[in-house]
Amino acid sequence: MSSIEQVQKEYPEDYCTLLEVAYGQGFLSEGGTEAIDALVKGFQLDNKKILDIGSGLGGAAIHFAQKYNAMVTGIEINQIMVDEASRRVPETLQNQVKFLYYDDIKHLPFSDESFDLAYSKGVFVHLDVEDKLTLFKEIFRVLKRDTYFIIGDWLSLVNGHWGEKMEEMMRLDGLTLFANTEGNYKDVIRLAGFKLILIDEEDETYAKYNNEIVKHLKKHEIQKKLKEMFTNKEIEDSIHAYRLLHHAIKEKELLIRRIICKK
Ligand SMILES: C[S@@+](CC[C@H](N)C(=O)[O-])C[C@H]1O[C@@H](n2cnc3c(N)ncnc32)[C@H](O)[C@@H]1O
C-alpha cells in the first residue's frame, strides 16, 4: 500500500469527528487559530496567494482568508476532507478559498511559480523521507521566487524510532507516523532546493495544548456529546492518546518544530 493510501485509510470520518471535538471547529491539529497564527507570525499574508498542504477540515485556510483577505488553496489526499471543508466556506469567501483533491505527490495540480507562500501543519509526519522529498520538490516548483514555505510538524530525536509513549499513542489512534529528525528535515529541504531559514522549538506550547485537550475531553458536556457517537473505550483511548502526547513532548520523545524555508 502506498503512503497516500495508508493515510487515506487512517483518517475515516468518525476519527475526524473525534479529532475535531478535541482540536476545535475546523482543526485536526493542536492549538486552533492561536497556533496557526503563531505558525505564520512575522509573515505578510494580506492579499497573498497561499497554498495549504493537507488542509484537513479547512479551519486554517478559512481563518487566513477571513483575517488577511488572502486567497487560499488547500490541497488534500482525502476526498471526504475536501468535500467537508468546501461545504464550510462562508458565502462571502467563496472567491477566496478553495479545496482540491490530489493523489500524486509527484505532481501538484498547479503551474510553476503560482503561490506567494506555502504552509503545512501536522501533515508531513505521515510521509517517509523519500515522499517528503518528492512533495517538497513540487512545493518548490509551485512557489514564486524569494517566497517562504512554513512547516509545523512532529519530529523525533532518533531517525526511524519513536519512544514507548509515541508507539502506544499511534497504536491507540491507529496511525502510522514517521520518526524523522531535524537532520532528515535539513537534508530534504536542501535537496528540494530550499534554503533553511530557521527551526523553532515549540515543545512547551504543544505540551500545554495536549494537556488542555485532556481536560476539555473530560468535561461533563463534552463527555455527554461524545457518548452519543462513541463507546466508552473509544473515548478513554482517545483521552489517553492526548495524555501520552503531553508526556512524550515533556520527555523529548516527540519534538514539535516550526520550520521556515525560502525558495
Ligand atoms: C493531522 S491532520 C492536519 C490537518 C490540518 N493541517 C490541520 O492542522 O487541521 C493531517 C492531514 O494531512 C493530510 N495528508 C496526509 N498526507 C498528505 C499529503 N501527502 N498531501 C496532502 N495532505 C495530506 C491528511 O489527509 C489529514 O487531513
The ligand as an SDF file (V2000), in Angstrom:
LIG
                    3D

 27 29  0  0  0  0  0  0  0  0999 V2000
   -3.3080   15.8970   11.4680 C   0  0  0  0  0  0  0  0  0  0  0  0
   -4.2390   16.3450   10.0480 S   0  0  0  0  0  0  0  0  0  0  0  0
   -3.8960   18.1030    9.9520 C   0  0  0  0  0  0  0  0  0  0  0  0
   -4.8870   18.8300    9.0980 C   0  0  0  0  0  0  0  0  0  0  0  0
   -4.7240   20.3520    9.0650 C   0  0  0  0  0  0  0  0  0  0  0  0
   -3.4380   20.7420    8.5580 N   0  0  0  0  0  0  0  0  0  0  0  0
   -4.9460   20.9210   10.4560 C   0  0  0  0  0  0  0  0  0  0  0  0
   -3.9670   21.3730   11.0890 O   0  0  0  0  0  0  0  0  0  0  0  0
   -6.0870   20.9360   10.8970 O   0  0  0  0  0  0  0  0  0  0  0  0
   -3.2580   15.6580    8.7510 C   0  0  0  0  0  0  0  0  0  0  0  0
   -3.8860   15.8540    7.3680 C   0  0  0  0  0  0  0  0  0  0  0  0
   -2.8870   15.6510    6.3750 O   0  0  0  0  0  0  0  0  0  0  0  0
   -3.4920   15.0460    5.2600 C   0  0  0  0  0  0  0  0  0  0  0  0
   -2.3890   14.4930    4.4510 N   0  0  0  0  0  0  0  0  0  0  0  0
   -1.5640   13.4800    4.7590 C   0  0  0  0  0  0  0  0  0  0  0  0
   -0.6500   13.2930    3.7870 N   0  0  0  0  0  0  0  0  0  0  0  0
   -0.8990   14.2590    2.8550 C   0  0  0  0  0  0  0  0  0  0  0  0
   -0.2970   14.6160    1.6260 C   0  0  0  0  0  0  0  0  0  0  0  0
    0.7320   13.9510    1.1170 N   0  0  0  0  0  0  0  0  0  0  0  0
   -0.8050   15.6760    0.9440 N   0  0  0  0  0  0  0  0  0  0  0  0
   -1.8600   16.3690    1.4310 C   0  0  0  0  0  0  0  0  0  0  0  0
   -2.4800   16.0700    2.5800 N   0  0  0  0  0  0  0  0  0  0  0  0
   -2.0110   15.0270    3.2850 C   0  0  0  0  0  0  0  0  0  0  0  0
   -4.4610   14.0430    5.8710 C   0  0  0  0  0  0  0  0  0  0  0  0
   -5.4510   13.6320    4.9560 O   0  0  0  0  0  0  0  0  0  0  0  0
   -5.0180   14.8790    7.0360 C   0  0  0  0  0  0  0  0  0  0  0  0
   -6.1340   15.6250    6.6430 O   0  0  0  0  0  0  0  0  0  0  0  0
  1  2  1  0
  2  3  1  0
  2 10  1  0
  3  4  1  0
  4  5  1  0
  5  6  1  0
  5  7  1  0
  7  8  2  0
  7  9  1  0
 10 11  1  0
 11 12  1  0
 11 26  1  0
 12 13  1  0
 13 14  1  0
 13 24  1  0
 14 15  1  0
 14 23  1  0
 15 16  2  0
 16 17  1  0
 17 18  1  0
 17 23  2  0
 18 19  1  0
 18 20  2  0
 20 21  1  0
 21 22  2  0
 22 23  1  0
 24 25  1  0
 24 26  1  0
 26 27  1  0
M  CHG  2   2   1   9  -1
M  END
$$$$
